[in-house]
Amino acid sequence: MCEPGGGDGPGRGLRRGEACGQKWTDTNLDAGLITVAKQPVVDGWEVYEDDPKTDVGARTIALDSDTVQALKRHRAQQDQDRKEWENAWVETGRVFTQENGEMLHPANVTRRFIELYEEIDLPPVRLHDLRHGAATLAHAAGADLKDVQEMLGHSSIIITADTYTSLLPEADLAIAEAAARLVPRARATSENTTPEAEPEPDGEEKPGPESMPDDADPSGEISGPGDSSAHAPLTQTAPDETSEAE
């Protein structure tokens, strides 16, 4: 079975039916583009071809270089299978087929996906979760929600925002750090730290009591003539007759 997916890149979020229905005529590996034009739909077990799920489902998607190289190797292997099967080869023009060229049944793709993750002992995961993962990776890589909506072929950006994107831990941490850098912050000081007194300029000292003027107020104010000071001597000699006589 030639299985959809399998590229080294993160994937582009195709629906299961879209991947099964992809044709080489809608795949331009030289330009690194695929156009989603048709998809098989399962009715019971019967499969029929239909248009994409939504009007915007018909879309062109860019491929990363690793996925392009993987698809080129896949096409070379498919060409080899065609030669080996000769007249028994069933030409469907599909990118992903069974070994004889027949179209893949979407249910068998899901079954094979389960076998693969069980073989490598991964926790249970749905095939559709790969679509969620592709959306999350694209969003984390810088795609805005409109870009992700177009990549997935959603009819509404609300579906994209509510259902298909989440934050990777690394991206969440980067956002937190970037947001913190936008907020100006004062240098934190300890509550118990008392600011140190500024040193006096060299050669200058605070005047001591012995160097203060006689009429200086210990608080630093100097009383002038006529000033009534609260710091005047507590006792004064009253003028007596002897002083008056002189």
C-alpha positions as CSV (number, residue, x, y, z in Angstrom):
1,M,0.0,0.0,0.0
2,C,1.3,3.5,-0.9
3,E,0.2,5.4,2.2
4,P,-0.8,9.1,2.4
5,G,1.5,11.1,4.5
6,G,4.9,9.7,5.1
7,G,6.8,12.9,4.4
8,D,9.5,14.2,6.7
9,G,7.7,17.5,7.1
10,P,5.0,18.3,9.6
11,G,2.1,17.8,7.2
12,R,-0.4,20.3,5.8
13,G,-3.5,19.2,7.5
14,L,-5.3,17.4,4.7
15,R,-8.5,15.5,5.6
16,R,-8.3,11.7,5.2
17,G,-10.5,11.7,2.2
18,E,-8.6,14.6,0.6
19,A,-5.3,12.7,0.9
20,C,-6.8,9.5,-0.5
21,G,-8.4,11.4,-3.4
22,Q,-5.3,13.6,-4.4
23,K,-4.3,13.2,-8.0
24,W,-1.0,13.8,-9.7
25,T,-2.6,16.2,-12.1
26,D,-3.4,18.4,-9.2
27,T,0.1,18.1,-7.7
28,N,3.0,20.3,-8.8
29,L,6.1,19.2,-7.1
30,D,8.3,21.6,-9.1
31,A,6.4,24.5,-7.6
32,G,5.8,22.8,-4.3
33,L,2.1,23.1,-4.5
34,I,-0.9,20.8,-4.4
35,T,-4.5,21.7,-5.3
36,V,-7.3,19.9,-3.4
37,A,-10.0,19.4,-5.9
38,K,-11.7,16.1,-5.2
39,Q,-12.1,13.7,-2.2
40,P,-13.6,10.2,-1.9
41,V,-16.6,9.9,0.4
42,V,-17.5,6.7,2.3
43,D,-21.2,5.7,2.2
44,G,-21.4,2.5,4.3
45,W,-18.5,0.7,2.6
46,E,-19.0,2.1,-0.8
47,V,-16.7,5.0,-1.9
48,Y,-17.6,7.6,-4.4
49,E,-15.8,10.8,-5.5
50,D,-17.2,14.1,-4.5
51,D,-16.2,17.8,-4.3
52,P,-14.4,19.0,-1.2
53,K,-16.4,19.2,2.0
54,T,-16.8,23.0,1.8
55,D,-16.7,25.7,-0.9
56,V,-13.3,26.8,0.5
57,G,-12.2,23.2,0.6
58,A,-11.0,23.5,-3.0
59,R,-7.7,25.2,-2.3
60,T,-4.0,25.3,-3.2
61,I,-1.5,24.4,-0.4
62,A,2.2,25.0,-0.3
63,L,4.5,22.1,0.6
64,D,7.7,22.2,2.5
65,S,10.8,21.0,0.8
66,D,11.1,17.8,2.9
67,T,7.6,16.7,1.9
68,V,8.3,17.6,-1.8
69,Q,11.4,15.3,-1.7
70,A,9.4,12.5,0.0
71,L,6.7,12.7,-2.7
72,K,9.2,12.6,-5.5
73,R,10.7,9.4,-4.0
74,H,7.1,8.1,-3.7
75,R,6.3,8.8,-7.3
76,A,9.5,7.0,-8.4
77,Q,8.4,4.0,-6.4
78,Q,5.0,4.1,-7.9
79,D,6.4,4.2,-11.4
80,Q,8.4,1.1,-10.6
81,D,5.3,-0.6,-9.3
82,R,3.4,0.2,-12.5
83,K,6.1,-1.5,-14.6
84,E,6.1,-4.6,-12.3
85,W,2.3,-5.0,-12.4
86,E,2.2,-4.4,-16.2
87,N,-1.3,-4.9,-17.6
88,A,-2.7,-5.7,-14.1
89,W,-1.9,-2.2,-13.0
90,V,-5.1,-0.1,-12.3
91,E,-4.5,3.4,-13.4
92,T,-6.4,5.8,-11.1
93,G,-4.1,8.8,-11.3
94,R,-4.0,9.0,-7.5
95,V,-1.0,10.0,-5.6
96,F,-1.6,7.4,-2.9
97,T,-2.8,4.0,-4.0
98,Q,-2.7,0.3,-3.3
99,E,0.3,-1.7,-4.7
100,N,-1.6,-2.4,-7.9
101,G,-2.6,1.2,-8.4
102,E,-6.2,0.9,-7.1
103,M,-7.6,3.6,-5.0
104,L,-7.2,3.5,-1.2
105,H,-10.2,2.9,0.9
106,P,-10.2,5.6,3.6
107,A,-11.2,3.1,6.3
108,N,-8.2,0.9,5.4
109,V,-6.0,4.0,5.8
110,T,-7.3,4.5,9.4
111,R,-6.7,0.8,10.1
112,R,-3.1,1.0,8.9
113,F,-2.5,4.1,10.9
114,I,-3.6,2.3,14.1
115,E,-1.2,-0.6,13.3
116,L,1.7,1.9,12.8
117,Y,1.3,3.7,16.1
118,E,0.8,0.4,18.0
119,E,4.0,-1.0,16.4
120,I,6.0,1.9,17.8
121,D,4.2,1.9,21.1
122,L,2.7,5.3,20.9
123,P,-0.4,6.3,23.0
124,P,-3.7,5.9,21.2
125,V,-4.2,8.8,18.8
126,R,-6.7,9.4,16.0
127,L,-5.7,9.9,12.4
128,H,-7.7,13.1,12.4
129,D,-5.5,14.4,15.3
130,L,-2.7,14.8,12.7
131,R,-4.8,17.5,11.2
132,H,-5.0,19.2,14.6
133,G,-1.3,18.9,15.0
134,A,-0.6,20.4,11.6
135,A,-2.7,23.4,12.5
136,T,-1.0,23.9,15.8
137,L,2.5,23.7,14.3
138,A,1.6,26.1,11.5
139,H,0.2,28.6,14.1
140,A,3.3,28.2,16.4
141,A,5.5,28.8,13.3
142,G,3.9,32.2,12.8
143,A,0.8,31.6,10.6
144,D,-2.2,33.6,11.8
145,L,-5.6,32.1,12.1
146,K,-6.7,33.2,8.7
147,D,-3.7,31.4,7.2
148,V,-4.5,28.3,9.1
149,Q,-8.2,28.5,8.1
150,E,-7.2,28.6,4.4
151,M,-4.7,25.7,4.9
152,L,-7.4,23.5,6.5
153,G,-10.2,24.6,4.2
154,H,-12.6,25.6,6.9
155,S,-15.7,27.6,6.1
156,S,-15.4,29.7,9.2
157,I,-12.4,31.0,11.1
158,I,-14.3,30.3,14.4
159,I,-14.0,26.6,13.7
160,T,-10.3,27.1,13.3
161,A,-9.9,29.1,16.5
162,D,-12.1,27.0,18.7
163,T,-11.2,23.5,17.6
164,Y,-8.0,23.2,15.7
165,T,-5.3,25.3,17.3
166,S,-3.6,25.0,20.7
167,L,-0.4,26.4,22.1
168,L,2.8,24.3,22.2
169,P,4.6,24.7,25.6
170,E,7.6,26.2,23.9
171,A,5.4,28.7,22.0
172,D,3.5,29.5,25.2
173,L,6.7,30.2,27.1
174,A,8.0,32.5,24.3
175,I,4.8,34.5,24.3
176,A,5.0,34.9,28.1
177,E,8.6,36.1,27.9
178,A,7.8,38.5,25.1
179,A,4.8,40.0,26.9
180,A,6.8,40.5,30.1
181,R,9.5,42.5,28.1
182,L,6.8,45.0,27.1
183,V,6.1,46.0,30.7
184,P,8.6,48.5,32.2
185,R,9.8,47.4,35.6
186,A,11.6,49.3,38.4
187,R,14.5,47.6,40.0
188,A,13.2,45.6,42.9
189,T,14.5,46.6,46.4
190,S,14.2,44.7,49.6
191,E,11.7,46.1,52.1
192,N,14.3,45.7,54.9
193,T,17.0,47.6,53.1
194,T,17.6,51.2,54.3
195,P,19.1,53.5,51.8
196,E,22.7,54.4,52.7
197,A,23.4,58.0,53.5
198,E,25.3,59.8,50.8
199,P,28.9,60.4,51.7
200,E,29.9,64.0,52.5
201,P,32.1,65.7,49.9
202,D,35.9,65.5,50.7
203,G,37.1,68.2,53.0
204,E,33.6,69.1,54.3
205,E,32.3,68.2,57.7
206,K,29.0,68.9,59.3
207,P,29.6,71.6,61.9
208,G,29.7,70.4,65.5
209,P,28.2,72.3,68.4
210,E,31.5,73.9,69.2
211,S,31.8,75.4,65.7
212,M,28.3,76.9,65.5
213,P,27.9,80.6,65.9
214,D,26.8,81.9,69.3
215,D,23.4,82.9,67.9
216,A,22.9,79.8,65.9
217,D,19.9,77.7,66.4
218,P,20.8,74.1,67.0
219,S,18.2,73.2,64.4
220,G,20.4,74.9,61.8
221,E,18.7,78.3,61.7
222,I,20.6,81.4,62.8
223,S,18.8,84.1,64.6
224,G,19.3,87.6,63.4
225,P,19.1,90.8,65.4
226,G,15.7,91.4,66.9
227,D,14.6,87.9,66.4
228,S,12.8,86.5,69.3
229,S,14.1,83.0,69.7
230,A,12.6,80.2,71.7
231,H,16.1,79.3,72.4
232,A,17.0,82.5,74.2
233,P,18.5,82.1,77.7
234,L,15.9,80.9,80.2
235,T,17.0,83.6,82.8
236,Q,17.9,87.2,82.2
237,T,19.1,89.7,84.7
238,A,16.6,92.4,85.2
239,P,17.9,96.0,85.0
240,D,18.7,97.4,88.5
241,E,19.1,100.8,89.8
242,T,22.9,100.6,89.5
243,S,22.7,100.0,85.8
244,E,20.3,102.8,85.3
245,A,22.5,105.2,87.1
246,E,25.4,104.6,84.9
